[in-house]
C-alpha cells in the first residue's frame, strides 16, 4: 500500500432519548463500536487517525498507546455545524491533510411509524441525515480545496434498512434512505478531476453499540392488541436481538472498511452481511418487477409533437 493515510469520521449514539454525541474518526463511544474498531485497525496498519468524541476520556487507552503524531482526539457535537468545520480545520492543522472520512452517525428509535413523536423523529434526522450531510460538505471541501494533490475517500455508513425498511424502525430507515439519495446526488455532481470517491456502506446485523443504544417508544395504541403485527414482533425480539440475530463481527467489518478505503475504484454501494445482500436483491427485484408490470401505462402519456 502507499504512504499512511489520515482518517477522520464520526458517530453519534443516544440513550434515554438524550442525545449523547460521540463523533470521531473511526471511533465510537462504546468499546465495541464500529468507529472504534476502524480506528484501531487503521492505527495498527500504520495510518493516522483524527478522532472526535464527546468524552475524550473514553479513548484514554488508545491515546496512551499511540503518540499524538498518530492519533489526535477532539470534542465534537455533530448537530452543531460550526463545530464540524472547527474539527476539520483542527485535523488539517494537525495532519496537514485528510484522506478518508468515515461518516458513521448512527442511533435508532424503536417505534411504530405513526407512534414516534415528531420531535424525536426530527432529532434523529438531524443526526442521521443533516449531521451526516454537513460532514459530507466539509469532507468535500477539504478533499478539493485543501488536499494537495486533490482527492479523498468519503465512506457514508448507511444501512440495509435503507433498501428494505425494518418494521419498528421506519424513521431510521427513512433517514438512511435519504442519506443514500443525497450521496448519489453528490456523486453525480462532483468533477472527476477532484478525485473524490464516495461509497455507501450498507451493513446489516453487526454487533455494535447501535443495538445497545436504541431508544424505545411506547407501543402505539392501535397496535397494542395484536402481537402478531410486524412492529410488535420486532419489539419482542429487541430485548435479546443482539444475541439472537446480530451475528456480524464488527472487527471483521472494520477490516472490510479499511480494505474498501484503499481500492482504486471503490463501489458506490457496498452491502455487507447476507441479510444486506438479500435486501439488495429483493429491492432490485421489486423495482424491475414494477417497471415491467406497469410499463404499458407510460406508452401514451406524452405531449403530442
C-alpha positions in Angstrom: 0.0 0.0 0.0 1.0 3.7 -0.4 2.0 6.1 2.3 0.0 6.2 5.5 -3.5 7.8 5.3 -5.2 10.3 7.6 -8.7 9.2 8.8 -11.4 11.4 10.0 -15.0 10.5 10.8 -17.8 10.4 13.3 -20.6 8.5 15.1 -23.5 9.5 17.2 -25.3 7.4 19.8 -28.2 8.2 22.1 -29.6 6.6 25.2 -32.7 7.5 27.2 -33.6 9.9 24.4 -30.9 12.3 25.5 -28.6 12.9 22.6 -25.1 11.9 23.5 -22.9 13.0 20.6 -19.9 10.8 20.1 -18.2 11.9 16.9 -15.0 10.5 15.7 -12.7 9.5 13.0 -13.2 5.8 13.1 -14.0 5.7 16.8 -17.4 5.2 18.5 -18.2 6.0 22.1 -18.5 2.3 23.0 -15.6 -0.1 23.1 -17.5 -2.4 20.7 -18.5 0.3 18.3 -17.7 0.2 14.6 -15.9 3.5 14.7 -13.5 2.4 17.4 -12.9 -0.9 15.6 -12.0 1.0 12.4 -9.7 3.4 14.3 -7.9 0.5 16.0 -7.4 -1.3 12.7 -6.3 1.8 10.8 -3.8 2.6 13.5 -2.5 -1.0 13.6 -1.9 -0.7 9.8 0.2 2.5 10.2 -2.4 5.1 9.3 -3.1 8.2 11.4 -6.5 8.9 13.0 -8.2 12.2 14.0 -10.8 11.1 16.5 -13.7 13.3 17.7 -16.0 12.4 20.5 -17.9 13.9 23.4 -15.9 12.4 26.2 -12.2 12.3 25.4 -11.5 10.1 28.4 -13.2 7.2 26.5 -10.1 6.9 24.3 -7.5 7.1 27.1 -6.4 3.6 26.3 -5.7 4.4 22.7 -4.1 7.8 23.4 -1.8 6.1 25.9 -0.8 3.6 23.3 -0.2 6.0 20.3 1.6 9.3 20.2 -0.2 12.5 19.1 1.6 12.2 15.8 -0.5 9.1 15.1 -3.8 9.7 17.0 -5.4 13.1 17.8 -8.7 13.4 19.7 -11.1 16.4 19.6 -14.6 17.1 21.1 -17.4 17.5 18.6 -21.2 17.9 18.5 -22.5 16.7 15.1 -25.6 18.8 15.4 -23.6 21.9 15.7 -22.5 22.8 12.2 -19.7 25.3 13.1 -18.1 22.7 15.4 -17.9 20.3 12.4 -15.9 22.9 10.5 -13.7 23.5 13.5 -13.0 19.8 13.8 -12.0 19.5 10.2 -9.8 22.6 10.5 -8.1 21.2 13.6 -7.5 17.9 11.8 -5.9 19.7 8.9 -3.8 21.8 11.2 -2.6 18.6 13.0 -2.0 16.3 10.0 -2.0 18.8 7.0 -4.5 16.7 5.0 -7.4 14.3 5.4 -7.5 11.3 3.2 -10.5 9.3 4.4 -13.7 10.4 6.2 -15.8 7.7 8.0 -19.2 9.3 8.2 -20.7 6.9 10.8 -23.5 8.7 12.6 -26.0 6.3 14.0 -28.7 5.6 16.5 -32.2 4.4 16.1 -35.6 4.5 17.8 -37.9 1.5 18.1 -41.5 2.7 17.3 -44.4 2.2 15.0 -44.1 4.8 12.2 -47.2 6.6 13.4 -46.2 6.4 17.0 -42.9 8.1 17.0 -43.1 11.7 18.4 -42.4 14.3 15.8 -39.7 15.9 18.0 -37.9 12.6 18.4 -38.1 11.8 14.7 -36.7 15.3 13.7 -33.9 14.9 16.2 -32.9 11.6 14.7 -33.0 13.1 11.2 -30.8 15.9 12.5 -28.1 13.3 13.3 -28.6 10.7 10.7 -29.2 13.0 7.7 -28.3 16.6 8.4 -25.4 15.9 10.6 -24.0 13.5 8.0 -24.7 15.9 5.2 -22.7 18.7 7.0 -19.8 16.3 7.3 -20.1 15.5 3.6 -19.8 19.2 2.7 -16.7 19.7 4.9 -15.1 16.5 3.7 -15.5 17.5 0.0 -14.2 21.0 0.8 -11.1 19.5 2.4 -10.5 16.9 -0.4 -10.9 19.5 -3.1 -9.7 22.9 -1.7 -7.0 21.8 0.8 -5.5 18.5 -0.1 -2.6 18.6 -2.5 -2.8 16.6 -4.6 -6.6 16.9 -4.6 -8.7 13.9 -3.6 -10.1 11.8 -0.8 -12.5 9.0 0.2 -15.8 9.6 1.9 -17.4 6.5 3.4 -21.0 7.1 4.4 -22.3 4.4 6.7 -25.9 3.6 5.7 -27.9 0.5 6.5 -29.6 -2.4 4.8 -32.9 -0.9 6.1 -32.5 1.9 3.6 -33.3 -0.7 0.9 -35.9 -2.7 2.8 -37.2 -0.9 5.9 -37.4 -2.9 9.2 -40.9 -2.6 10.7 -40.5 -0.9 14.1 -37.7 1.4 13.0 -39.1 3.0 9.8 -37.9 6.6 10.6 -34.3 5.3 11.0 -34.6 3.6 7.6 -36.1 6.7 6.1 -33.2 8.9 7.3 -30.7 6.4 5.9 -32.6 6.2 2.6 -32.4 10.0 2.3 -28.7 9.8 3.0 -28.3 7.3 0.2 -30.2 9.5 -2.3 -28.2 12.6 -1.2 -24.9 10.7 -1.5 -25.8 9.6 -5.1 -26.7 13.2 -5.9 -23.3 14.4 -4.7 -21.6 11.7 -6.7 -23.5 12.8 -9.8 -22.3 16.4 -9.4 -18.6 16.0 -8.5 -16.0 16.9 -11.0 -13.9 13.8 -11.8 -10.8 16.0 -11.7 -11.3 16.4 -8.0 -10.5 12.6 -7.4 -13.2 12.3 -4.7 -14.8 8.9 -4.2 -17.9 8.3 -2.2 -19.2 4.9 -1.1 -22.4 4.0 0.7 -21.6 1.1 3.2 -24.8 -0.9 3.8 -24.2 -3.2 6.8 -26.7 -5.5 8.5 -26.8 -7.1 11.9 -23.3 -6.3 13.1 -22.9 -6.4 16.8 -22.1 -2.7 17.5 -23.1 -0.2 20.1 -26.1 1.0 18.0 -28.0 -2.0 19.2 -27.3 -1.3 22.9 -28.1 2.4 22.5 -31.5 2.1 20.9 -34.4 4.1 22.2 -37.9 2.5 22.5 -41.1 4.4 22.4 -44.4 3.1 23.9 -46.5 0.9 21.6 -49.0 2.9 19.6 -52.5 2.1 21.0 -53.8 0.9 17.6 -51.1 -1.8 17.5 -51.3 -2.8 21.2 -53.9 -5.6 20.9 -52.3 -7.6 18.1 -48.9 -9.1 19.0 -48.6 -10.6 15.5 -48.1 -7.3 13.7 -44.5 -6.9 12.3 -43.6 -4.0 14.6 -44.7 -5.9 17.6 -42.7 -8.9 16.6 -39.7 -6.7 16.2 -40.3 -5.2 19.7 -40.5 -8.7 21.2 -37.1 -9.5 19.7 -35.4 -6.4 20.9 -34.5 -7.4 24.5 -32.3 -10.2 23.2 -32.0 -9.3 19.5 -28.2 -8.8 19.7 -27.6 -12.3 20.9 -30.1 -14.0 18.6 -29.8 -12.1 15.3 -26.8 -9.8 15.2 -24.0 -12.2 14.2 -21.8 -9.8 12.2 -18.4 -9.3 13.7 -17.6 -5.5 13.9 -13.8 -6.2 13.9 -14.2 -8.0 10.5 -16.4 -5.2 9.2 -13.7 -2.7 10.2 -11.2 -4.7 8.1 -13.6 -4.6 5.1 -14.0 -0.8 5.5 -10.2 -0.4 5.6 -9.8 -2.5 2.5 -12.5 -0.5 0.8 -10.7 2.8 1.5 -7.7 1.7 -0.5 -9.5 0.5 -3.6 -8.6 2.5 -6.7 -12.2 2.2 -8.0 -14.5 1.7 -5.0 -18.2 0.8 -5.4 -20.9 3.4 -4.9 -22.7 0.8 -2.8 -21.3 -1.9 -0.6 -23.8 -4.2 1.1 -22.2 -6.2 3.8 -23.7 -9.3 5.5 -26.0 -11.9 4.0 -29.1 -10.0 5.2 -27.9 -6.9 3.4 -27.2 -8.8 0.2 -30.7 -10.3 0.3 -32.2 -6.8 0.9 -30.3 -5.5 -2.2 -31.5 -8.4 -4.3 -35.1 -8.0 -3.1 -35.1 -4.3 -3.7 -33.7 -4.8 -7.2 -36.3 -7.4 -8.0 -39.2 -5.2 -6.7 -38.0 -2.3 -8.9 -37.6 -4.5 -12.0 -41.0 -6.1 -11.5 -42.7 -2.7 -11.2 -41.0 -1.4 -14.3 -42.0 -4.5 -16.3 -45.6 -4.9 -15.0 -46.6 -1.3 -15.4 -44.5 -0.2 -18.4 -47.6 0.0 -20.7 -49.0 2.8 -18.5 -46.3 5.0 -19.9 -47.0 4.2 -23.6 -49.3 7.2 -24.2 -48.6 9.9 -21.6 -46.5 12.3 -23.7 -47.2 15.6 -25.3 -48.0 15.3 -29.0 -45.5 16.8 -31.3 
